[in-house]
Amino acid sequence: MLALRDEQSGPCVAFCPRNGKKMADEDDDQEQDETPEPPPRLFTLTEAERARQELEPFLVEAMDSRKKLSGLENELAAVSARIMMMGGVIVPYEKLAAVRMEHQQLAETLKSALNRILETGCLVKDLDVGLLDFPAVINHQDVYLCWKLGEDRIRFYHRQDEGFANRKPLDPRDLGPGDTIQ
C-alpha cells in the first residue's frame, strides 16, 4: 500500500499498488443519505379501487409498449446476427436508425407508464398479464389487494408472502367462476 499526500488537499490517501484503488481508511467527505425509506402506502379498498381505475390505462400502455419493444428487440438481434455471420453485409442504416428511434421512444413510454403506476404506491406484479397489487391491512395482517387486467373490480387479496395462486376473495359471496373457499 502507498500513502500519497496531495500538497493542496493535505490528508494522506492510501492506494493499493496491485489495483490502484483507494483503500477503506481514506476519509471521503461525501455525506451518506441516511434518510430511511418511507413506509409503503397502505390502501383502503375504496382508495385501491379508485387508483385501479385511474391506473388501468397506464397499465395497458405499459403492456403494449413492452410487447412492441420485445418485437423490436428481436428484429435488432436478427440484424445483428446477420451482420456478425456475413461480415460484409450491407447494413440498412436508415431502417436501423428508425427502429432504434422507435425502440427508444417505446422504452421511454414504458418507463413513464410504470413510474406513473409505481408513484401511487401500487406494485406491478406481472406485466405480461396485467397484475397489480395494492398494499393494505386486513385483520391486522399486511396483505395485497390483488387485481388482474380484465377483472371488473378488486375482488381478491393475498398475504404479502403469498402470490397470485393464493388469492382469497374479499367477500366469500363474491367468488368467481371456478373459485372455491379454501
C-alpha positions in Angstrom: 0.0 0.0 0.0 1.2 3.5 -0.8 0.3 6.6 1.1 0.3 9.7 -1.1 -0.1 13.2 0.0 -1.7 15.8 -2.2 0.1 19.0 -1.5 -3.1 21.1 -1.9 -5.6 18.9 -0.1 -3.4 17.8 2.8 -4.5 14.4 4.1 -2.9 11.2 3.1 -4.7 8.9 0.7 -4.0 5.2 0.7 -3.8 3.3 -2.6 -3.4 -0.4 -3.2 -0.5 -0.9 -5.7 -2.0 -4.0 -7.2 -5.2 -2.5 -8.4 -4.8 1.3 -7.8 -8.0 1.6 -5.8 -8.4 3.8 -2.8 -8.3 2.0 0.5 -11.0 2.0 3.1 -9.0 4.2 5.5 -9.5 7.2 3.3 -11.9 9.8 4.6 -14.4 10.5 1.9 -16.1 13.8 2.7 -19.3 12.5 1.0 -22.4 12.6 3.1 -24.3 9.3 3.1 -28.0 9.5 2.7 -29.3 8.1 5.9 -32.9 9.1 5.3 -35.0 6.0 6.0 -37.3 4.9 3.2 -40.9 6.0 3.9 -43.2 3.1 4.8 -45.2 1.8 1.9 -48.6 3.4 1.3 -51.5 1.4 2.6 -54.7 1.5 0.6 -58.3 1.1 1.7 -60.4 -0.9 -0.7 -62.1 2.3 -1.9 -58.7 4.0 -2.5 -57.3 1.0 -4.3 -60.4 0.8 -6.5 -60.2 4.5 -7.3 -56.4 4.1 -8.1 -57.1 1.0 -10.2 -59.5 2.9 -12.4 -57.0 5.7 -12.9 -54.0 3.4 -13.5 -55.6 0.9 -15.9 -54.9 3.0 -19.0 -51.2 3.3 -17.9 -51.0 -0.4 -17.3 -52.4 -1.2 -20.8 -49.9 1.3 -22.3 -47.0 -0.3 -20.4 -48.1 -3.8 -21.5 -48.4 -2.6 -25.2 -45.1 -0.9 -25.1 -43.4 -3.9 -23.6 -44.9 -6.2 -26.3 -43.8 -3.9 -29.1 -40.3 -3.5 -27.5 -39.9 -7.2 -27.5 -40.6 -7.4 -31.2 -38.2 -4.6 -32.0 -35.5 -6.2 -29.9 -36.0 -9.5 -31.8 -35.7 -7.5 -35.1 -32.5 -5.8 -33.9 -31.0 -9.0 -32.7 -31.7 -10.7 -36.1 -29.9 -7.9 -38.0 -27.0 -8.0 -35.5 -26.7 -11.8 -36.1 -26.8 -11.4 -39.9 -24.0 -8.7 -39.7 -21.8 -11.0 -37.5 -22.3 -14.0 -39.7 -21.9 -12.4 -43.0 -19.3 -9.7 -42.1 -19.6 -7.6 -45.3 -23.4 -7.4 -45.4 -24.7 -4.0 -46.4 -26.3 -2.5 -43.3 -29.7 -0.7 -43.8 -28.6 2.2 -41.7 -31.8 4.3 -42.2 -34.1 1.5 -41.4 -32.0 0.6 -38.3 -31.9 4.2 -37.2 -35.7 4.3 -37.4 -36.1 1.0 -35.5 -33.7 2.2 -32.8 -35.6 5.5 -32.5 -38.9 3.7 -32.2 -37.3 1.4 -29.6 -36.1 4.4 -27.6 -39.5 6.0 -27.7 -41.2 2.8 -26.6 -38.8 2.4 -23.8 -39.5 5.9 -22.6 -43.2 5.3 -22.8 -42.9 2.1 -20.9 -40.7 3.8 -18.2 -43.2 6.7 -17.9 -46.2 4.4 -17.6 -44.5 2.2 -15.0 -43.4 5.3 -13.0 -46.9 6.7 -13.0 -48.2 3.4 -11.6 -45.4 3.0 -9.0 -45.6 6.5 -7.7 -49.0 5.8 -6.3 -47.7 3.0 -4.1 -49.2 0.3 -6.2 -47.0 -2.6 -7.2 -46.8 -4.1 -10.7 -46.5 -7.9 -10.1 -46.8 -9.2 -13.6 -46.7 -7.0 -16.7 -47.4 -9.9 -19.1 -50.9 -10.5 -17.6 -51.5 -7.1 -16.1 -51.4 -7.9 -12.4 -51.4 -5.1 -9.8 -51.1 -5.3 -6.0 -52.2 -2.6 -3.6 -50.6 -2.8 0.0 -53.3 -3.0 2.6 -54.1 -4.3 6.1 -56.9 -6.8 6.8 -57.5 -8.1 10.3 -54.1 -6.6 11.5 -52.3 -8.5 8.7 -50.3 -7.0 5.9 -51.8 -8.1 2.6 -52.1 -7.1 -1.0 -55.4 -6.2 -2.6 -54.9 -8.0 -5.9 -56.3 -7.1 -9.3 -55.8 -8.6 -12.7 -56.5 -6.7 -16.0 -59.9 -7.9 -17.3 -61.5 -8.2 -13.8 -64.3 -5.7 -13.2 -63.0 -4.6 -9.8 -60.7 -5.6 -7.0 -62.2 -8.7 -5.5 -59.3 -10.6 -4.1 -56.4 -10.3 -1.7 -53.4 -12.4 -0.6 -50.8 -12.2 2.2 -47.6 -10.4 1.3 -45.6 -13.6 1.5 -48.0 -15.3 -0.9 -48.7 -14.8 -4.6 -51.5 -14.8 -7.1 -52.2 -18.5 -6.7 -53.2 -18.0 -3.1 -55.7 -15.2 -3.7 -58.7 -15.2 -1.5 -62.0 -13.4 -2.1 -62.6 -10.2 -0.1 -66.2 -11.3 0.2 -66.9 -15.1 0.2 -70.1 -14.4 -1.7 -68.0 -12.8 -4.5 -66.4 -16.0 -5.8 -65.6 -16.0 -9.5 -66.2 -19.0 -11.7 -64.3 -22.0 -10.6 -63.2 -20.3 -7.3 -63.8 -22.1 -4.0 -63.1 -21.1 -0.4 -60.2 -23.0 0.9 
